[in-house]
Structure formats: structure tokens, C-alpha cells
């Protein structure tokens, strides 16, 4: 099955681009937006509308395969590629990439995806968002050519050796961290709430007291609202490095605090993502490695999750090899091609670490569907409900895609 044309269209994402450095520096709130000047290059304001590009491959039998180019909410921070604006990058796709796609056979996802993921223009690799969307479209194209689900294509080509099945879904609350927990409980979300703890004074507390109270509240809330005592969600909270700020990155002090959080979460399991951010890849790995070792030495019932500075497939391997965290977020847009997402999940599984197929609230329904297929194919530990921060929409998209894939896979098994 050949590609006969490539068509692009601009789009909006399910959330926004936010200037993380400006927010961490104390930007104020004004309704849903922020006050103050942007700091990161490319931003015209601290919060601005997220943008995407749909890449549509026209196949010779008339079918259309597509993927969405999208970038993370905090673009330009933590070692990531710069802000991704559709008007800047549609010409790049049409001029540099489309001519190389037209006429190609869609008989193998892995080879074609790796070729375009590694492609360079003027000596530089393509923006991660472009690589992300192009490879999604290629995966969809190969699946359409072979009349299989995208999950089946990845599972077969990467010799995963594991059954395609449902995996836990991680829902994210945004700043509405109380009402959205209720939504998560009602929908029996597997993992929750993310909580967006990205400011020490306002959200964590100068001594961590605000987050501690929130964990206690959430523990009580689940037990009050659940209709079945077998429902025991995992608590997963992203603290954006604020614990490190509050406790001066002192391992003993941070471990003491983590122990109080783990106690407050009982009987539920607790994960803490991004306990510190030291603004450097090597130092971040070392800091997270050492805190992970201290947590393990004490036998604290908590899992640490790597996020900042763990962006590319090479970063994932670097953090995994050094046991920097119990679980690694595979932040799908930051890895570029979804072929890298598959490789990263498989690598974490081989190393005995949790593989969190994540991403960002600032994606699209299409990128969420495609990466859900990849997560299922490679047996990820959990998969992010995305896009958006409203719970319902992202959970619906990921949950329903999982169920569609399973229904089709099971139909073929039982045929």
C-alpha cells in the first residue's frame, strides 16, 4: 500500500502552552490566565493556546491515515524543544517531508518510522512534535494497509511477547484537584490525581503541610465515596520539583517528608513524580538516584517517578540504567517518533522499572489514541488519560480506545 499524497491542517490541542520558568518564578493568576511577563523564548504570554498539526497520508486505495504533531504544555523547559506553532512548521512538513513520504510503501512501521524520526533538515533533527505526528500517521497507515489495530502492528514488529490487554489509566486533575478527585472516584480511575503541585507556598506548603493535608483528604474521600471496597486506586502526585525546593534537596529531610506522605496515603499506594528539579540532566539523575536509594534503604512504601530531564529515549535509558526512580515517565511528545515510545516502554520493562506511557494535557484526541495503542502493545505499567485537565474527556478518549482495541483483538483471536 503506497502513500500518494500528504495533507496538513492546523489544529488546537486539548490544553495550553505554559511558560514553566515564569510560573516557577512567581507569576500571578488572573482568572484562567497568568499575570506578568513571559521568560522562555518564543512565548508571547505566560499562557497561550496550544497548537497542533494533523498530518494526513492519502493511501492509494483512498484510505486516509493520520497523526497529530503536538508538543508538551511546558515547551522550552527542562531541556525540551522550543515552542511549537503550526504556522512555523506546516511549511517544513510540506516542503521537506511530504516529498519523501509520497510513493513509499506502508509495509513496515518500525523501519519507516525510524527513518523519519532520524531525518535531518539543514543538519538538524526535526522538532520532536513533527517526528511525533509523522510517525503516528505512519503507524496508522501500516495498520490500515494490513487491516489490523495499531497495537497489533507494534506488538508484532517489536516482538513484545506479551498479550495485548487493558492497562491502568492515570487521570489528571489540573488545579481543580478536589472536585476532579470526585470525578475520578465516580469513574473508578485506576491511578489519580496528578494534582499539579507546581508552587511551594500555594500548593505544597512551605514545610509540605498543604500537600500532606491534601493526601489525607484524598484518602478519606476515596473511602467515603467508593461503592465497592475492592476499588483501591493508586495515588500519583506530580510535585514539579517543589519538595526539593522546600527541603533544600536534602535527602534525609525529603525522605522524612515522603514517609509522612506514604503514611497519610494508607491503605493506598503512593507515587511522587518529580520530587526535585535541579535544572541539569546529569545532576537530576544523580539526585533522583540517591533519593530513590534512600527511600529503598528505609523501606518507605512509596514510588518515585522520573519526569524532568528524562525526555528522550537516550534519557530514559540513562535514568533506568542508574535506577533514578522506581518508575519513569515516557513523555511521548518529547521522545519524538512513537517508535521511541515503544522502545522506551520495552526497555523499562526489561530493567524492572515502571513504564509510565505519559505525555501531556496539551495533546490531541488523535495522539492520545495512537499512544494508547503503543502502551497496550508494549505492556506499559500505566497510560495517561489525555488531553486536557477536565478528567472526563481524556479518560473517555483513552478508555474507549483501549476497549475498541481489545474488542477487535479478541474478535480475531476467537474467529
N, C-alpha and C positions, 0 to 999 in steps of 0.2 A: 504494500500500500504506500503510494507516494504522496508527498506534500506538493500541492500545485500552486498554493498561494499562502501568504501570511498577511493578516489584517490586524491592526491595532486600534484600540479605543481607550480614551482616558476614563478613569473612574474614581470614585471616592472609596475610602476604607471604612471600617466599622468603628474607628475612633479618630484620634488626633495625633499630630506630631507635637511633642512637648520638649522644650529645652531643659533637659535634666540639670545641667550645670546652674542655670538661672534659678530653678526651683530649689536646688540644694543650697543656694546662696541666700535664700530667704524671700523669694518672690511672694508678694501678697496675693490673696484671692479677691476677685470681683465677680460674684456670681459664678458662672462656669469657666470663666477665663482667669488669667493672671495679670497682675499689675507689675510694672517695671520693664526694664529693657532686656532684650534677648542677649545672650552671651555667645552661644555656639554659632559658628559660621553658617550662613545660609538661612537662618531663621529671621523672619521679619517681625515676628512677635513670639512671646514665650509659648503660647498655644496657637496652633494653626491647623486647618483641616488636613486630614490625612489623604494622600493621593495614591492611586494605583494605575496600572496599565494592563488591560486584558490583551493577551496575545492569542489570536485565533489562527489555527492551522487548518486550511481548507484541504481536505483529502480528495483523492481522485474519484472516489465513489460518492462525493457530495457531503460526507460527514464533516462536522466541524469539531476539532479538539481544541480545548483552550485551558490556559492557566493565567494566573494573575501575578504580575510583578508588584511587590509590596515590601515596605521596609518597617522596621520596628518603631514604636512610639518614641523612644529616646534615641533617635538617629543622631549620629555625630558624636555620641558619648561612649565611654567605656571601650574605646578602640574600634568603633564601628565605622562603616562607610557614611559619607555625608548625606544630607537631606535629599530625599528622592522626590522630584517634581516631574509630573507627566510631560509637560511641555519641553522639558530639557532632554528627556530620554526616548520619547517616541521616535524622533529623527534618527537616533542611534540605532534603534531596532530596525527601522525601515531601511536604512542605508547600509549598515554594517552586517546585520544578522540575517534578515529576511532572504537576501540573495543566496546565502549559504545553506538555508533550510529548504528552499524550493528545489524540488526534484529528488530530495532524499527519501530513501526507503525507511519505513517505520517497522523494521523487523526486530530491533533490539533496543530497549530503553537504555540499558546501562552504558553501552558504547557511545551512543549518540549524545546522551546527557553529559557524559564525561568530556566529550569533545567540546561541547558548547560551554560547559562550566569552566573549562580551562582556556577558552578563547581569549585572545588579546586584541585590542584595538590601539594602535599607536604605542605599542609596547606595554600597555596596561591592561589588567584584567577588567572585565566588565563589572559594573556596580552589582553588589550582591542581589539587589532587588530584581535586576534583569535576569541574572542567572537563575534565580528562584522561579520566576514566571515562565521563562523559556523551557526549563526542564519539566515543570508541571505540565505544560502543553505537550511536550514530547511523550511523557508518561501516559497522558490521556490518549494521545494518538496511537501509541503502540497497543494500548488496551482496546481501543475501538477497532484497530486493524485485526486483532486476534479474538475479538468478541469475548473478552474477559474483564474482570474488575481490575482496577489499578493495583489493588492489594495482591491479587494473584500474580500479576506480572512481576512485581518486586519480590515477592516470596520465592518465586521460581528462579528468577535471574540471579538472586543473591544467595541461593541455596541455604535459606534460613534454617530449614529443618525443623520448624515449629509450626503448629497448626494456627491458621488464621482464626482468631476468636476475639471476643469483646475484651477491651481493656478499660481500667478505671479512667473516668473523666474528671479533670480538675477544673472547677469553676472559679471565676474571679469576680470580686465584688466591686472594685473601684473604691471610691471614697464612701459610698453608701454601704458601709461594712456591717451595719446592723440589720436594716430591712432586707438586704440581699442574702444574709445568712438564713433568714426565714424562708426565702425562695428556694435556697439550696436544700434546706431540710425537707421542704414540701416535695421537691423533685427527687429526693434521695440521692443527691450528688455524692459521688464516691470520695472525692477529695475537695476540700474547701478551706478558707475563703479567699486566699491570696492577700486581701486586706489592704494592700497599698500603704504600708508603713514607711513613708519616704521622708519624714520630718521628725527630728528628735523631740523637740519641745512640744509640738502639737499632737503627735501621734504615738511615739514610743514612750515619751516621758523622760525627763532628764536623768532619772535613775531606772528607767524601764517600767515605771509603775503603771502607765496608761495601757501598754500592751499586755501587761500581766492581768490587769482588770478585764481587759477585752477577752483574753483566753478563758478566764474564769466564767465570764458571762456566756461565752460560746459553749463551754462545756455544759453549763446548766441549761442553756437554750435547746441544745440537741436533745437532752434527756427529757425536757418538758414537752417538746413539740413532736418528737418522733412517734409514729403509730405502731412501730414494730421494734422491739428491743434488740433485734438482730441487726438493725441499722447502726453501724459504727463507722462513721466517716473518718478519714484521716484529715487532721488539721495541717495545712500547709500555708505558712505565712511568709510573705516576701518583705524583708525589712530594709532593703536597699542600702545596706552598709551602716544603718543607724546604730546598731548595737556596738559596732566598732568605734563609732564617734562617741557614744555615751560612756563607754568604758575604756576609752583610750587604747583600744586594741590590746588590752591586757588579757592574756589567755585565761589566767586564773579567774579574773573578775567576770569575763564573758562566760566562762564555763559555769561559774556560780549562778549567774543570772539564767542561763539556759536550763539549769537544773530546776530552778523555781518555775520556769515556764512549763517544763515537762511534768512537774508535779501538779500544776494547775490544770493541765490538759487531761489528766487521768479521768476516766479509763481510756481515753482516746490517744492514738498515736500522733506525735507532733513532728513536723518538719519545719525548719527555718531556712529560708533561702536568702543568700547574700548577706551573711551576718556582718561582714565588713567589706569596704571597697577602698583599697589603698592606692588606686589610680596607677597601677603598673602591673603588667601581666605576670612577670616573674615573682614580684613581691606578693601579689594576690594569691598565686598558687601556694607560696610558702606559708602565708598567713592562714589560709584555709586548711592546708595540710596539717599544720601544727595544732589548730583548734580542733580539727577532726580527731587527731590523735589524743588530745587531752580529753575530749568527750568520751572516746572509747576507753581510755585508761580508767576513767571514773565510772564507766558503765551507765552513763546517763541515757535514758530511753528517749533519744531524740535523733533525728537525721538532719544533717546539714546538706544544703543544696547549693551547688556552684552555679553562678549566673554571670556576673560582671567579669569581663576579661576572658571568659570562656566562650568565644564567639565562633571560631572556625572549627573544621574537623580536626585540624592540627592542634588547636587549643584543647578540644575535647580529649584527645589522646594524651596531651601533656598533663592535664588535670587528673585524668583517670590513672595514668601510669604512676603518678605521685600520691594517689589516694587523697586528693584535695577535695573532700566532700564525700558523703555517702551516696549522693545522687547528683547527676549532672543535668542541668537544663540544656537540651539541644534546641537552641533558639533558632528555629527553622529559617527565617529570612536571613539571619546573619551567616548561615553556612553557605549561602548561595544556592547551588543546584540541590534539588531534593535527593539526588543520588548521594550527596554527602550526609543528609539526614539519615538515610538508610544505613550507610557505613558507620555513622556515629552511634546509632542505637545498637547495632550488632557489636561494636567494639566495647561499649559499656557492659553489655550482657556478658561478653567474654571475660571481662575484668571483674565481674561480680558486683558491679555498681548499678544503682538505679538509673534507668534511662528515661528521662522525662522529655517526651516529644512536645516541646513547648511552642514558643513563638511570641506573638504579641496581640494585644487587643486591637492594634492598628492594621489588621489584615482584612481579608475579604472572605465572603462565604466560599468562594472557589478555592482559595489557598487552604482554607480550613478543611474542606472536603478531601483535597489531594493529600495533605499531610496526615489526615486521619487514616487514609488507606495505607500510607507508608508506615505509620505507627503500628497498625494492626498486622501488617505483613511481617514486620521485624520483631514483634512481641515486645514493644515498649512497656515500661512499668506503668506509665500513665500518659495521658494525652490531654492537652489544654483545650478547654471549651473556648472557642474564639469565632469571630472577632467581638469587639465591644466589651463593655463593663456592666451590662444590664442583666447578666446571668441567663435570662430566658432565651435570648436569640442565639448566643453562642452555644449554649447547651443543646438547644434544638438542632442546630446545624450538625454538630459533631455526633450527637447521639443518634440522630436519624440516618446519617451517613453510615455509621457503624452497623446499624440494623439492616440497612439496604445491602451492604456488602455481605454480611453474614447470611442473609436470606438467599442471595444469589449463589454464594459459595456452597451453601448447603443443598441448594437445588441441584447443582451439578454433581455433588457427591452422591445424592440419592437417585440420580437419573438412571 
